[in-house]
Amino acid sequence: QGPHWHLPYPIESLNRINVEQIRTTQIGYRDAISNRRGGNVSSESLMLTKDENMIDAKFAVQYKINDVQAYLFNVANPDATLRHVVESAIRQVVGKNTMDYVLTEGRVAIADDIKEKSQELLNVYQTGLLITTVNMQDAQPPEQVQASFSDAVKAREDKQRLINEAQTYANDILPKSRGKAARMLEESKAYKSEVVSKSEGEASRFGQILAEYEKAPEVTRERLYRETMENVFANTSKVVVDSKANSMMYLPIDKLINAKQSRTEVIIQEVQQGQSGQRGDVRKVFRNREVR
């Protein structure tokens, strides 16, 4: 602060340091201007990852001077020191991560980690430099394995695509299957209720018949026999005639025709039901089990 003066050159000279200037250094590549200075770029860009793969990485580091005295007097070449520090931090961070992570979603996190570790070392060396940003300009496998890496990426994408297609199919088929299962369950419950009700009705009817049988066994047996024979002959197309009887024979033509038509309609309905699909399969299954 205050006025500054110095003796004229060559006795004294003034070296002005711009502390607001943002400087840039490049790791793993050189632009058109920086390339004139030379440098073994490939030795900087090739990095070894955690899974023992090689990648070709390029970084741009922006920094400025935040302590002029430390910048001028603590380190002989602060800019070169920064390059070595950043390159060391890059190799350390990249070496802790897999190749896929470095090349895909880990770019921002890796750049932030490099910036933090580099600044810690610069502060230890008291260089007077402050890193503002670290950008990963590019990261890819070496040219020698680029084709193989592309094939691996494509295979991984195909795998994810197949997984997505399978998930889509599952999302489509599972609700349908659950609906079908629920429908079959409801049909089985309805059939169960029908069978139970029918069985209870038959049991009640049997109990009533038993009570009547205990009162009059002979009469009850005769009545049951006649009812059974009536039901049997009602559905037959044959006529039983007593040849010894002298009475006039009468054939119930109308009943025979109606019985034949009824049987034909039943056969047609059974054929149509067999061709209509799987409707009523649940009841058939349970009926088959009852028969067994």
C-alpha positions in Angstrom: 0.0 0.0 0.0 1.1 3.6 -0.5 3.5 5.0 -3.2 6.1 2.7 -4.7 9.3 3.7 -6.4 12.5 2.1 -7.7 15.8 3.2 -9.1 15.9 3.3 -12.9 17.2 0.4 -15.0 19.7 -1.2 -14.9 20.1 -0.5 -11.2 16.6 -1.8 -10.4 13.6 -3.2 -12.4 9.9 -3.8 -11.7 8.3 -7.2 -12.3 4.5 -6.8 -12.4 2.5 -9.9 -11.6 -1.1 -10.1 -12.7 -3.0 -11.8 -10.0 -6.3 -11.6 -11.8 -5.2 -13.4 -14.9 -6.6 -17.0 -15.4 -3.8 -19.2 -16.7 -4.3 -22.6 -18.4 -2.1 -25.6 -18.5 -2.8 -28.8 -20.5 -2.1 -32.3 -19.4 -2.1 -35.0 -22.1 -2.4 -32.7 -25.1 -1.2 -29.3 -26.5 -3.1 -26.8 -28.5 -1.6 -25.1 -31.6 0.3 -22.4 -29.5 1.5 -24.7 -26.7 2.7 -27.4 -29.1 5.6 -25.2 -30.2 7.1 -25.7 -26.8 7.4 -29.4 -27.4 6.8 -32.1 -24.7 6.1 -35.8 -24.7 2.3 -35.6 -24.7 1.6 -39.4 -25.0 3.5 -40.0 -21.8 1.2 -37.7 -20.0 -2.1 -38.9 -21.4 -1.8 -42.7 -21.0 -3.2 -43.7 -17.6 -3.7 -47.0 -15.8 -7.1 -47.7 -14.3 -8.1 -49.7 -11.3 -9.1 -52.7 -13.4 -5.7 -52.6 -15.2 -6.9 -51.0 -18.4 -5.2 -48.2 -20.3 -7.0 -45.0 -21.2 -5.9 -41.9 -23.1 -7.0 -38.9 -21.0 -6.7 -35.2 -21.6 -7.2 -32.5 -19.0 -7.2 -28.7 -19.0 -6.4 -26.9 -15.7 -7.1 -23.3 -15.1 -5.4 -21.5 -12.2 -4.3 -18.1 -11.0 -1.8 -16.5 -8.5 -3.3 -15.9 -5.1 0.0 -15.2 -3.2 2.6 -13.2 -5.2 5.4 -13.5 -2.6 5.0 -17.3 -2.4 4.8 -17.5 -6.2 8.1 -15.6 -6.7 10.3 -16.8 -3.8 9.1 -20.2 -2.5 9.4 -22.3 -5.7 11.8 -22.0 -8.5 9.3 -22.8 -11.3 5.7 -22.7 -9.9 4.0 -23.4 -13.3 6.1 -26.5 -13.9 5.5 -27.6 -10.4 1.7 -27.2 -10.9 1.9 -29.5 -14.0 3.8 -32.2 -12.1 1.4 -32.0 -9.2 -1.7 -32.1 -11.3 -0.4 -35.0 -13.4 0.4 -37.0 -10.3 -3.1 -36.3 -8.9 -4.6 -37.4 -12.2 -2.8 -40.7 -12.1 -3.7 -41.3 -8.5 -7.4 -40.6 -9.0 -7.7 -42.5 -12.3 -5.9 -45.4 -10.7 -8.6 -45.7 -8.0 -11.5 -46.0 -10.5 -12.5 -48.5 -13.2 -12.2 -47.8 -16.9 -16.0 -47.7 -17.4 -16.5 -45.2 -14.6 -13.8 -42.9 -15.9 -15.1 -43.0 -19.5 -18.8 -42.6 -18.6 -20.5 -41.2 -15.6 -17.5 -40.5 -13.5 -16.0 -37.5 -15.4 -17.3 -34.7 -13.2 -16.5 -36.5 -10.0 -13.0 -37.4 -11.1 -12.2 -33.8 -12.2 -13.4 -32.5 -8.8 -11.3 -35.0 -7.0 -8.2 -34.1 -9.0 -8.7 -30.4 -8.3 -9.0 -31.1 -4.5 -5.9 -33.3 -4.3 -3.8 -31.0 -6.5 -4.7 -27.9 -4.5 -3.7 -29.8 -1.3 -0.2 -30.5 -2.7 0.2 -26.9 -4.0 -0.6 -25.6 -0.6 2.0 -27.9 1.0 4.6 -26.7 -1.4 3.5 -23.1 -0.8 3.5 -22.3 -4.5 1.0 -19.3 -4.2 -1.2 -20.9 -6.9 -4.9 -21.4 -6.8 -6.6 -23.9 -9.1 -10.0 -22.6 -10.3 -11.2 -25.4 -12.6 -10.1 -28.9 -13.8 -11.9 -30.1 -17.0 -11.6 -33.5 -18.5 -11.4 -32.6 -22.2 -11.4 -36.2 -23.5 -11.0 -39.8 -22.3 -11.0 -42.9 -24.4 -9.2 -46.2 -24.9 -5.9 -46.1 -26.8 -6.2 -46.3 -30.5 -4.8 -49.9 -30.5 -7.9 -51.2 -28.6 -10.5 -48.7 -29.8 -12.3 -51.3 -32.0 -12.5 -53.9 -29.3 -13.7 -51.3 -26.8 -16.5 -50.3 -29.3 -17.5 -53.9 -29.6 -17.7 -54.2 -25.8 -19.8 -51.0 -25.5 -22.2 -52.3 -28.2 -22.5 -55.7 -26.4 -23.3 -53.9 -23.2 -25.9 -51.7 -24.9 -27.4 -54.8 -26.5 -27.6 -56.5 -23.1 -29.4 -53.5 -21.6 -31.8 -53.4 -24.6 -32.7 -57.0 -24.2 -33.2 -56.5 -20.5 -35.6 -53.6 -21.2 -37.5 -55.6 -23.8 -37.8 -58.5 -21.3 -39.1 -56.1 -18.7 -41.6 -54.6 -21.1 -42.9 -58.1 -22.0 -43.1 -59.0 -18.3 -45.0 -55.8 -17.6 -47.5 -56.8 -20.3 -47.9 -60.5 -19.6 -48.0 -60.5 -15.8 -51.1 -58.4 -15.4 -52.9 -60.6 -18.0 -51.8 -63.8 -16.2 -52.8 -62.4 -12.8 -56.2 -61.5 -14.3 -56.7 -65.0 -15.8 -55.6 -66.6 -12.5 -58.1 -64.4 -10.6 -60.9 -65.3 -13.0 -60.1 -69.1 -12.7 -60.1 -68.7 -8.9 -63.5 -67.0 -8.9 -64.9 -69.7 -11.3 -63.5 -72.4 -9.0 -65.1 -70.7 -5.9 -68.4 -70.5 -7.8 -68.2 -74.2 -8.8 -67.4 -75.1 -5.2 -70.4 -73.2 -3.9 -72.6 -74.9 -6.5 -71.3 -78.4 -5.7 -71.6 -77.8 -1.9 -75.2 -76.5 -2.3 -76.1 -79.4 -4.5 -74.6 -81.9 -2.1 -76.3 -80.3 0.9 -79.6 -80.5 -1.0 -79.1 -84.1 -1.9 -78.2 -84.9 1.7 -81.3 -83.1 2.9 -83.4 -85.1 0.4 -81.8 -88.3 1.4 -82.6 -87.5 5.1 -86.2 -87.0 4.2 -86.4 -90.2 2.2 -84.7 -92.1 5.1 -87.3 -90.8 7.5 -90.1 -92.0 5.2 -88.3 -95.3 4.7 -88.2 -95.9 8.4 -91.9 -95.4 8.6 -92.8 -97.6 5.6 -89.9 -99.5 4.1 -91.9 -101.5 1.5 -93.9 -98.6 0.2 -90.8 -96.3 0.1 -88.8 -98.9 -1.9 -91.6 -99.4 -4.3 -92.0 -95.7 -4.9 -88.3 -95.2 -5.4 -88.2 -98.1 -7.8 -91.1 -96.7 -9.9 -89.6 -93.2 -9.9 -86.3 -94.5 -11.1 -87.8 -96.7 -13.8 -89.9 -93.7 -14.9 -86.8 -91.5 -15.3 -84.9 -94.2 -17.1 -87.7 -95.0 -19.7 -88.4 -91.3 -20.2 -85.1 -90.8 -22.0 -85.1 -94.0 -24.0 -86.3 -94.6 -27.6 -87.1 -98.2 -27.0 -90.6 -99.5 -26.2 -91.1 -102.5 -23.8 -94.2 -104.6 -24.6 -95.6 -107.4 -22.6 -96.3 -110.1 -25.3 -98.6 -112.0 -23.0 -100.9 -109.1 -22.5 -104.1 -109.1 -24.5 -104.6 -105.3 -24.4 -104.2 -103.1 -27.4 -100.6 -101.9 -28.0 -100.1 -98.1 -28.0 -96.9 -96.5 -29.2 -96.1 -92.9 -28.0 -94.8 -91.6 -31.3 -94.7 -88.0 -30.2 -92.6 -88.8 -27.1 -90.2 -90.9 -29.2 -89.7 -88.1 -31.7 -89.2 -85.5 -29.0 -86.7 -87.7 -27.2 -84.7 -88.2 -30.4 -84.6 -84.5 -31.1 -83.5 -83.7 -27.5 -80.6 -86.1 -27.8 -79.6 -84.6 -31.2 -79.6 -81.1 -29.6 -77.5 -82.2 -26.7 -74.9 -83.7 -29.0 -74.8 -80.5 -31.1 -74.3 -78.4 -28.0 -71.5 -80.6 -26.7 -69.7 -80.3 -30.1 -70.1 -76.5 -30.1 -68.8 -76.2 -26.5 -65.8 -78.3 -27.5 -64.9 -75.9 -30.3 -65.6 -72.7 -28.4 -62.3 -72.8 -26.5 -61.6 -73.2 -22.9 -64.8 -71.8 -21.4 -65.8 -73.9 -18.4 -62.5 -75.7 -18.1 -62.4 -75.2 -14.4 -65.7 -76.8 -13.8 -64.7 -79.8 -16.0 -61.5 -80.2 -14.0 -63.4 -80.3 -10.7 -66.1 -82.7 -12.2 -63.3 -85.0 -13.4 -61.8 -85.0 -9.9 -65.2 -85.8 -8.4 -65.6 -88.8 -10.8 -62.1 -90.0 -9.8 
